[in-house]
Amino acid sequence: MNGIERITIDPNICHGKPCIRGMRWPVEVLLDLIASEMTWDEILKDHPELEREDILACLNYAKLLVSGKSFKQAA
């Protein structure tokens, strides 16, 4: 799999926004960090609870959304 299983959606966490592994880490926040030109290594150093696979999962999730497919289709 492409790591998409690391993305969770729970109405009780972050108002149901897609998050990383059920943590209070919305996908959009991690994408903002990447867009701000932080390197993966910088992100992981600043946030040790995250893993490289989480970053990749967020990018794959974003790719899924822009492709027009649904989250359910990827699972």
RAUR-V617234 format. One line per field, one symbol per residue. phi: phi as a letter, one per 40 degrees, with the letter a starting at -180 (. if undefined). Layout:
BEGIN
phi->???
END
This chain:
BEGIN
phi->.cgccccbbbdcbffgccbcfgccbcdcccccccccgccdccccccbcccbdcccccccccccdcccgccdcccc
END
